Amino acid sequence: MAKKEKVKKDSQLLIRISSEQRDAFLQACEELDTSAAREVRRFIKQFLKDHEVNNES
């Protein structure tokens, strides 16, 4: 199986959420042994796939 080509992460997205949501999200990520950034990237990729938006990654 070929190794996935790494995509350079060169941009940031700033969002505002309540501190309660942030804390709960970070806690859930910790309990699932993942990172918040990884889960947000996964959400964005799935969202784009679900809505058939062309992207480079």
N, C-alpha and C positions, 0 to 999 in steps of 0.2 A: 504494500500500500504506500502510495506516495505521501510524503510529508506535506502538510498544508503550507503554502507560502505565507509568511508573515506580512501583514499589512501594517505600514507605518501609521502609528497613532499620533497625529500631529494637530489635533483640534480638541477643543473643550466645549462642553455644553453646561451652562449654568442654569440650574432650576431652583425654584423656591418651593419648599414644602414645610409643613409644620415640624417643629422639633420633635413632637411626639411620633409622627410618621417616620422621620429620619431615624430616631433612636430604635423604633420597632424594626425597621428595615435592616439597620446595621446589626441588631441582635439576631434577627432571623438568618442573615447571611453568615454570621459567626457560627451559629448553631449548625448550619448546613455546610460549613467549611468551604465557603466561597467568599468572594469579595463583592462589595456593592458595585464597583465599576464593571466587573465581569457580568453581573446580572443585568445591569442597565444596558450594556452593549448587546447582550443576548436578547433582551426585550426589543431593542431597536432593530436588530437583524431580523427577528421573527415578524415584527410589525411590517417592515418593508417587504418581506417575503409574502405575508398575508395580503398585502395591498398591491402586490406586483409592481413595486416601485423599483426601477433599475438602479443598481448601485454597483460600485467597483469592488466591493468586498465579498 
